[in-house]
Amino acid sequence: HYGPSAGAEVIEEKIGIPNGFVGYIIGKGGESITSMQRKSGCRVQIQKEPEMEPGSTQRIITLTGATPEAVSMCRGIIEEMVQERARLNEQSRGGGGGGGPTFGGLGPGSNAAAQAVQLQKAMSEGQALVTVSVPNNDVGLVIGKGGMTIRSIQERSGANIQIPQGPDHNNPAIRTVNITHPQKEGAEFAKTLMEEVLTSKSQSSGGGGGYGGGNPADTTVQVQIPDGDVG
């Protein structure tokens, strides 16, 4: 049995992975999951498919260890496997979509968990995070035909941009896009490029600007785009 011994203090962490990746994490005859448990000394429990939330595309994995290091090591192994698998999927699809597993909004609905994993990883590496609130109707504009616009923004800024699969739970008119970059300036630059795409759209349709930036000293900047600019 892996994980902490009975009566010991328990560190528990839950992470989500795309449902289609579960078989890869378990491995043939369970060898991958056994190997990661043995390496990290952490217990790995994968949510059963019938226990998934209706409509969810991800399964929750519970990691239980005696130390934060054991849990962190095990999480790292799983994150690497998810990214490796996503890279292989990307290659087998002919390399479209750009940005591998972190690139949401274009692929099938299984990207949410890979995005969450990637975001967690970027934050743990101390990368800057900037969020941009994009009108849900304008998401296609930001992505561009075949993902060209967003890929261009990522290449020009060196930032990683994650567009969620659907609108925000608390505001269906908005999607909050996450931008991560090792430097704050790079994340801000990507945000500016994205805003330029949206501004050009609102000008061509006669709408007003009205983009309010946050305090430039903050690492997280929320940009609220007025509802009136949608469409």
C-alpha positions in Angstrom: 0.0 0.0 0.0 1.3 3.4 -1.0 0.5 6.7 0.8 0.9 7.6 4.4 0.7 4.9 7.1 -2.3 4.7 9.3 -2.4 7.5 11.9 0.2 9.6 10.1 -0.6 13.1 9.0 -2.1 13.0 5.5 -1.5 15.5 2.7 -4.3 15.2 0.1 -4.6 17.0 -3.3 -7.1 16.7 -6.1 -6.2 17.4 -9.7 -8.4 17.0 -12.8 -7.3 15.3 -16.0 -9.1 14.8 -19.4 -11.2 11.7 -19.3 -9.6 10.4 -22.5 -6.1 10.4 -20.8 -7.0 8.1 -17.9 -6.0 4.9 -19.6 -2.6 6.4 -20.4 -2.1 7.4 -16.7 -3.1 3.9 -15.5 -0.9 2.2 -18.1 -1.1 -1.4 -19.4 -2.1 -3.6 -16.6 -1.8 -0.7 -14.2 1.9 -0.5 -14.6 2.1 3.4 -15.0 0.1 4.1 -12.0 1.9 1.5 -9.9 5.3 2.9 -11.0 4.4 6.5 -10.1 3.0 5.4 -6.7 6.2 3.5 -6.1 8.5 6.4 -7.2 6.7 9.0 -5.2 5.4 7.0 -2.2 2.0 8.7 -2.9 -1.3 6.9 -3.2 -3.2 7.7 -6.4 -7.0 7.3 -6.6 -8.8 7.9 -9.9 -12.5 8.8 -9.9 -14.6 6.1 -11.6 -16.3 7.1 -14.8 -19.9 6.8 -13.4 -18.9 9.2 -10.6 -18.1 12.0 -13.0 -20.3 15.1 -13.0 -22.8 15.1 -15.8 -21.3 16.9 -18.8 -17.8 16.9 -17.3 -14.9 15.9 -19.5 -12.5 15.4 -16.7 -11.8 12.9 -14.0 -10.6 13.9 -10.5 -7.5 12.2 -9.3 -6.9 12.2 -5.5 -3.2 12.1 -4.4 -2.5 11.2 -0.8 0.9 11.3 0.7 2.7 11.6 4.0 4.6 14.8 2.8 3.9 17.7 0.5 7.0 16.6 -1.5 5.6 13.2 -2.2 2.3 14.7 -3.4 4.1 17.3 -5.5 6.4 14.7 -7.1 3.4 12.5 -8.0 1.5 15.5 -9.4 4.5 16.4 -11.5 4.7 12.9 -13.0 1.0 13.1 -13.9 1.3 16.6 -15.4 4.2 15.4 -17.5 2.2 12.4 -18.7 -0.8 14.6 -19.6 1.4 17.0 -21.6 3.2 14.2 -23.3 0.0 12.5 -24.3 -1.5 15.8 -25.5 1.6 16.4 -27.6 1.2 13.0 -29.2 -2.5 13.6 -29.9 -1.5 17.0 -31.4 1.0 15.3 -33.7 -1.3 12.6 -34.8 -3.9 15.3 -35.7 -1.3 16.9 -38.0 0.0 19.4 -35.6 -3.0 21.8 -35.9 -4.4 23.8 -32.9 -1.1 25.3 -31.7 0.3 25.3 -28.3 -0.4 21.7 -27.4 -2.6 20.8 -24.4 -2.7 24.3 -23.1 -4.5 25.6 -26.1 -8.2 25.6 -25.3 -11.2 26.6 -27.2 -10.4 24.8 -30.4 -10.1 21.1 -29.6 -12.7 18.8 -28.3 -14.0 19.6 -24.8 -11.3 17.6 -23.1 -8.9 20.6 -22.8 -10.2 22.1 -19.6 -8.2 19.9 -17.2 -5.0 20.1 -19.2 -5.4 23.9 -19.1 -5.9 23.8 -15.4 -2.8 21.6 -15.0 -0.7 23.9 -17.2 -1.9 27.0 -15.4 -1.1 25.5 -12.1 2.4 24.6 -13.4 3.0 28.1 -14.7 1.9 29.7 -11.4 4.1 27.3 -9.5 7.1 28.4 -11.6 6.3 32.0 -10.6 5.1 33.1 -14.1 3.0 36.2 -14.3 -0.8 35.7 -14.9 -2.9 38.3 -16.6 -6.6 37.7 -17.2 -8.7 39.2 -19.9 -12.5 39.2 -20.0 -13.6 38.6 -23.6 -17.2 38.9 -24.7 -18.4 35.4 -25.3 -19.6 36.3 -28.8 -16.2 37.7 -29.7 -14.1 34.6 -28.7 -14.1 33.4 -32.3 -12.6 36.7 -33.4 -9.7 36.3 -30.9 -9.1 32.7 -32.0 -9.2 33.6 -35.7 -9.7 31.3 -38.7 -8.1 27.9 -37.8 -6.6 29.5 -34.7 -4.4 31.8 -36.7 -5.1 35.0 -34.7 -4.4 33.5 -31.3 -1.4 31.6 -32.6 0.0 34.8 -34.0 -0.5 36.6 -30.6 1.2 33.7 -28.8 4.2 33.7 -31.2 4.6 37.5 -31.1 4.4 37.8 -27.3 5.9 34.4 -26.3 2.9 34.1 -23.9 0.7 31.1 -23.3 -3.0 31.9 -23.8 -5.7 29.7 -22.5 -9.3 30.2 -23.7 -11.8 28.2 -21.6 -14.3 26.0 -23.4 -17.3 28.0 -22.3 -18.4 31.3 -20.7 -17.8 32.2 -17.0 -20.2 30.5 -14.6 -21.1 33.8 -13.0 -21.4 35.8 -16.3 -22.5 33.9 -19.4 -21.7 37.0 -21.6 -18.0 36.8 -20.7 -15.2 34.3 -21.0 -12.1 34.9 -18.8 -9.0 34.2 -20.8 -5.7 33.4 -18.9 -2.4 34.6 -20.2 0.8 33.4 -18.6 4.4 34.5 -19.4 7.7 34.3 -17.4 7.7 38.1 -17.5 4.9 40.4 -16.5 5.6 42.6 -19.6 5.2 39.6 -22.0 1.8 38.8 -20.5 0.7 42.5 -20.7 1.9 42.6 -24.3 -0.3 39.6 -25.2 -3.2 41.2 -23.5 -2.7 44.4 -25.5 -2.6 42.5 -28.8 -5.8 40.7 -27.8 -7.5 44.0 -26.9 -6.4 45.5 -30.3 -8.3 42.6 -32.0 -11.4 43.4 -30.0 -11.1 47.2 -30.4 -10.8 47.0 -34.2 -13.9 44.9 -34.2 -15.9 47.4 -32.0 -14.7 50.3 -34.1 -15.7 48.7 -37.4 -19.2 48.0 -35.9 -19.5 51.5 -34.5 -19.2 50.4 -30.9 -17.3 52.4 -28.2 -14.0 51.4 -26.7 -14.3 51.6 -22.9 -11.6 49.1 -21.9 -10.6 49.6 -18.3 -7.2 48.2 -17.3 -6.2 47.4 -13.7 -3.4 48.8 -11.7 -0.2 48.0 -13.7 1.6 47.0 -10.5 -0.7 44.1 -10.0 0.3 40.7 -11.4 -3.3 39.9 -12.2 -5.1 42.4 -14.4 -8.9 42.1 -15.0 -10.2 43.8 -18.1 -13.9 44.1 -18.2 -15.4 44.6 -21.6 -18.8 46.3 -21.4 -21.8 44.2 -22.3 -22.9 46.8 -24.8 -19.8 46.1 -26.9 -20.9 42.5 -27.5 -21.9 41.9 -31.1 
